Amino acid sequence: MNTIRFWLRNARPISLPQSIIPAVTALCLSFGEQHFSWIAAFASLFGVVFLHLSLNLLDDWFDHRLGSAQARQMVANEGFRGRMVKYPYLTSGQATPTQLLRVVLILLGMAAAMGLIVFLVRGIAVLGWILAALFIGVSYSGGPLKLGFRGLGELVIFLMFGPLLMTGVYFAVTGSVSSKILWLSSAVGLLVTNIVYSHSVLDAIPDQKMGKKTMAHLMGGPKGQIALSAFINAVPYLSVLAAVLLGQLHWAYLLVLLVFPVSMWLVGSLYHFVNHQEVPIVIRPWMGPMGDFESYRKAGIDWFLLRWLVARNIVMMYCIILIVVNFIVG
């Protein structure tokens, strides 16, 4: 049990809402549809969790090979602020890269077992989603593509946790794909991408030092970075508005606009960061759950996790509204 807790902790379960929330949202949007399968629902949900955890650890394995921890420490030594916590279990000697890779393979095997269950329920069509998720997920940090190092990491996240994940889960449990899931999966995918893009803005200097090019670097200076942040934060609401006007969604889905001010706060907070304007790190109730934030203050990463957690909570609040509205109006 200690070993399981050790690896679970280092697989960064704090990031699981990025996959669980879209997956659960897809399940709720599909509930009541013809041919709904509870077996496929549970298998697809656990498969998403196992795959996400395995890819988190695999990202550590690739980063360790590149020496990203040393690069981050060099950034700190040069006086730049960066998020220094990166695979401490490897740098401290608590685990070896070989052990890490072994755990990755175990988790991938568990994800494959869940995929097999869905395959038995839905047939060969699900293999397209499964193979695409595996290929795109590994290519985020792994060669030869290394998309996360070429400024395309955000595109990977959008596809993985938006259209690919949500339509895949929807098809797994219903055997079909609806226009509703297509509209909403793209909106949710952008909000999940917002988590990673905000991360890349906050970590721009350490990433650059380790040779990792992110979308934040492609956008150039602060103006470009904030312009893209505003775009990513606004489009999920505009797309729902467009879907309502086109008759693709019920007007009640416009309730997601209640979350829009939180998204705009995040854009403003990132604006302060990139322009080196210090602002107090203050927790507000409307920001959503923040976990043990005092421990983040003590670790000196409160400036990072405040923005990261708000970005995560935006996804959660947006999806809760989608779920509630769907159960009421369908």
C-alpha positions in Angstrom: 0.0 0.0 0.0 2.9 2.4 0.7 4.2 1.7 -2.8 0.9 2.4 -4.4 0.5 5.7 -2.4 4.0 6.7 -3.3 3.4 6.3 -7.1 -0.1 7.8 -6.9 1.2 10.9 -5.2 4.0 11.3 -7.8 1.6 10.7 -10.7 0.2 14.2 -9.8 -3.5 13.3 -9.1 -4.1 17.0 -8.6 -4.2 17.1 -12.4 -6.9 14.4 -12.7 -9.8 16.8 -12.9 -8.4 17.8 -16.3 -9.6 14.4 -17.6 -12.1 13.3 -15.0 -14.3 16.4 -15.3 -14.7 16.2 -19.1 -15.2 12.4 -18.9 -17.9 12.7 -16.3 -19.5 15.5 -18.2 -19.6 13.3 -21.4 -21.1 10.5 -19.3 -23.8 12.8 -17.9 -24.6 14.3 -21.3 -25.1 10.7 -22.7 -27.2 9.5 -19.8 -30.6 8.4 -20.9 -29.6 8.0 -24.5 -30.6 4.8 -26.3 -28.1 1.9 -25.9 -26.5 3.5 -22.8 -24.1 1.0 -21.2 -23.1 1.2 -17.5 -20.3 -1.3 -18.1 -18.8 0.8 -20.8 -19.3 3.9 -18.7 -17.3 2.6 -15.8 -14.6 1.0 -18.0 -14.1 4.2 -20.0 -13.9 6.4 -16.9 -11.3 4.2 -15.2 -9.5 3.8 -18.5 -9.2 7.6 -18.8 -7.8 7.8 -15.2 -5.2 5.1 -15.7 -4.1 6.6 -19.0 -3.8 10.1 -17.6 -1.7 9.0 -14.6 0.5 6.9 -16.8 1.1 9.8 -19.2 1.9 12.1 -16.3 4.6 9.7 -15.1 5.8 9.2 -18.7 6.2 13.0 -19.0 8.5 12.8 -15.9 10.5 10.1 -17.5 11.0 12.1 -20.7 11.8 15.3 -18.8 14.3 13.4 -16.6 16.2 12.3 -19.7 16.4 15.9 -20.8 17.6 17.1 -17.4 14.7 19.6 -16.9 15.2 19.7 -13.1 18.8 20.9 -13.5 17.5 23.5 -16.0 14.9 24.7 -13.5 17.5 25.0 -10.8 19.7 27.0 -13.1 16.8 29.4 -13.6 16.5 29.8 -9.8 20.2 30.4 -9.5 20.0 33.2 -12.1 17.3 34.9 -9.9 14.2 34.1 -12.0 11.0 33.0 -10.4 10.0 29.6 -11.6 8.1 26.5 -10.4 11.0 24.4 -9.2 9.1 21.2 -8.1 9.8 18.6 -10.8 10.0 14.8 -10.2 11.7 15.2 -6.8 11.3 11.5 -6.2 13.9 10.9 -9.0 16.3 13.6 -8.1 16.3 12.5 -4.4 16.9 8.9 -5.3 13.6 7.6 -3.9 13.0 5.9 -7.2 14.9 5.1 -10.4 14.0 5.8 -14.0 13.7 2.1 -14.6 11.2 1.7 -11.7 9.3 4.7 -13.1 9.0 3.2 -16.5 7.9 -0.1 -15.0 5.0 1.7 -13.2 4.1 3.5 -16.5 3.8 0.2 -18.2 1.6 -1.2 -15.5 -0.8 1.8 -15.6 -0.9 1.5 -19.4 -1.7 -2.1 -19.1 -4.6 -1.3 -16.7 -5.8 1.4 -19.2 -5.6 -1.2 -22.0 -7.7 -3.7 -19.9 -10.4 -1.0 -19.6 -10.2 -0.4 -23.3 -10.7 -4.1 -23.9 -13.9 -4.0 -21.9 -15.2 -1.1 -24.0 -14.1 -2.9 -27.2 -16.2 -6.0 -26.2 -19.2 -3.7 -25.7 -18.9 -1.4 -28.7 -16.7 -3.3 -31.2 -13.8 -2.3 -33.3 -14.8 1.4 -33.8 -13.5 2.3 -30.3 -10.0 1.4 -31.3 -9.8 4.6 -33.3 -10.3 6.7 -30.2 -8.0 4.5 -28.0 -5.1 4.4 -30.5 -5.4 8.2 -31.2 -5.4 9.0 -27.5 -2.3 6.8 -26.9 -0.4 8.2 -29.9 -1.2 11.8 -29.2 -0.6 11.5 -25.4 2.9 9.9 -25.8 3.8 12.4 -28.5 3.3 15.3 -26.1 6.7 14.7 -24.6 8.1 11.7 -26.4 10.0 11.4 -29.7 10.1 11.8 -32.5 7.3 14.4 -32.5 7.8 15.9 -29.0 4.8 18.2 -29.7 5.0 19.8 -26.2 8.5 21.0 -27.1 7.5 22.5 -30.4 4.8 24.9 -29.2 2.0 22.4 -30.0 1.4 21.1 -26.5 -1.8 23.1 -26.1 -3.2 21.7 -29.3 -2.5 18.2 -27.9 -4.3 19.0 -24.7 -7.3 20.5 -26.6 -7.7 17.3 -28.7 -6.9 14.9 -25.8 -9.2 16.3 -23.1 -11.8 17.9 -25.4 -13.2 16.4 -28.6 -11.2 13.1 -28.5 -11.9 12.3 -24.8 -15.5 13.5 -24.7 -16.7 12.1 -28.0 -14.8 8.9 -27.2 -16.5 8.4 -23.9 -19.9 9.4 -25.4 -19.5 6.8 -28.1 -18.3 4.2 -25.6 -21.4 4.4 -23.6 -24.0 5.1 -26.3 -22.5 3.7 -29.6 -23.1 7.1 -31.3 -22.0 10.8 -31.4 -24.4 13.7 -31.2 -24.1 17.3 -32.3 -24.5 18.4 -28.7 -21.3 16.5 -27.6 -19.4 18.0 -30.6 -20.3 21.6 -29.6 -19.7 21.1 -25.9 -16.6 19.0 -26.2 -14.8 21.7 -28.1 -15.8 24.3 -25.5 -14.6 22.1 -22.6 -11.4 21.2 -24.5 -10.5 24.9 -24.7 -11.0 25.4 -21.0 -8.8 22.4 -20.2 -6.3 23.9 -22.7 -6.5 27.1 -20.7 -5.1 25.2 -17.6 -2.0 24.2 -19.6 -1.6 27.5 -21.5 -1.8 29.4 -18.2 0.8 27.0 -16.9 3.1 27.6 -19.9 2.8 31.4 -19.4 3.8 31.1 -15.7 6.6 28.6 -16.6 7.8 30.3 -19.7 11.4 31.1 -18.6 12.1 27.6 -17.1 10.7 25.9 -20.2 12.8 28.0 -22.4 16.0 27.2 -20.4 15.3 23.4 -20.9 14.7 23.9 -24.7 10.9 23.4 -24.4 9.0 25.7 -26.8 5.4 26.2 -25.7 2.5 28.2 -27.1 3.5 31.0 -24.8 6.8 31.3 -26.6 5.2 31.2 -30.0 3.0 34.1 -29.0 6.1 36.2 -28.4 5.9 38.9 -25.7 3.3 39.7 -23.0 0.8 41.3 -25.4 0.6 38.2 -27.6 0.5 35.9 -24.6 -2.4 37.7 -23.0 -4.3 38.1 -26.3 -4.3 34.3 -26.7 -5.3 33.9 -23.0 -8.3 36.2 -23.7 -9.2 34.2 -26.8 -9.0 30.8 -25.1 -11.1 32.1 -22.1 -13.7 33.8 -24.2 -14.4 31.3 -27.0 -16.0 28.5 -24.8 -18.8 31.0 -23.9 -19.1 32.4 -27.4 -19.4 28.9 -28.9 -22.3 28.0 -26.6 -23.9 31.3 -27.5 -23.5 30.5 -31.2 -24.9 27.0 -30.7 -27.9 28.4 -29.0 -28.5 31.0 -31.7 -28.2 28.2 -34.3 -30.7 26.0 -32.5 -28.2 23.4 -31.6 -28.5 23.9 -27.8 -31.3 24.9 -25.4 -31.1 28.5 -24.3 -30.5 27.3 -20.7 -27.0 26.3 -21.6 -26.2 30.1 -21.6 -26.0 29.8 -17.8 -22.3 28.9 -18.4 -21.9 32.7 -18.8 -22.1 32.9 -15.0 -18.5 31.5 -15.0 -17.3 34.1 -17.5 -16.2 36.7 -14.9 -13.9 34.1 -13.3 -12.3 33.5 -16.7 -11.7 37.2 -17.1 -10.2 37.5 -13.7 -7.7 34.8 -14.7 -6.8 36.7 -17.9 -6.2 39.8 -15.7 -4.1 37.9 -13.2 -1.9 36.6 -16.0 -1.6 40.1 -17.4 -0.2 41.2 -14.0 2.2 38.3 -14.0 3.7 38.8 -17.5 4.1 42.5 -16.8 5.9 41.8 -13.5 3.2 43.6 -11.5 3.1 42.1 -8.0 -0.4 41.5 -6.6 -1.5 40.0 -3.3 -2.2 36.3 -3.3 -5.7 36.3 -1.9 -8.2 33.4 -1.9 -11.8 34.3 -2.7 -14.8 32.0 -2.3 -15.8 32.4 -6.0 -12.5 31.0 -7.1 -13.5 27.5 -6.0 -11.7 24.8 -4.0 -8.0 25.5 -3.4 -7.0 22.4 -1.3 -4.3 22.9 1.3 -3.3 26.4 0.1 -1.3 27.2 3.2 1.1 24.3 2.3 1.5 25.9 -1.1 2.4 29.2 0.5 5.0 27.5 2.6 6.5 25.8 -0.4 6.7 29.2 -2.2 4.5 28.1 -5.1 1.3 29.9 -4.1 1.7 32.5 -6.9 1.7 29.6 -9.4 -1.0 27.4 -8.0 -3.5 30.2 -7.4 -3.7 30.8 -11.1 -3.4 27.1 -12.0 -6.2 26.1 -9.5 -8.5 28.9 -10.7 -8.0 27.7 -14.3 -8.9 24.1 -13.2 -11.9 25.3 -11.2 -13.2 27.2 -14.2 -13.5 23.9 -16.0 -15.2 22.3 -13.0 -17.8 25.2 -12.6 -18.5 25.3 -16.4 -19.1 21.5 -16.6 -21.3 21.4 -13.5 -23.6 23.9 -15.1 -23.6 21.8 -18.3 -24.5 18.7 -16.4 -27.3 20.3 -14.3 -28.8 22.0 -17.4 -28.6 18.7 -19.4 -30.5 16.8 -16.7 -33.2 19.5 -16.6 -33.7 20.3 -20.3 -31.9 17.4 -22.0 
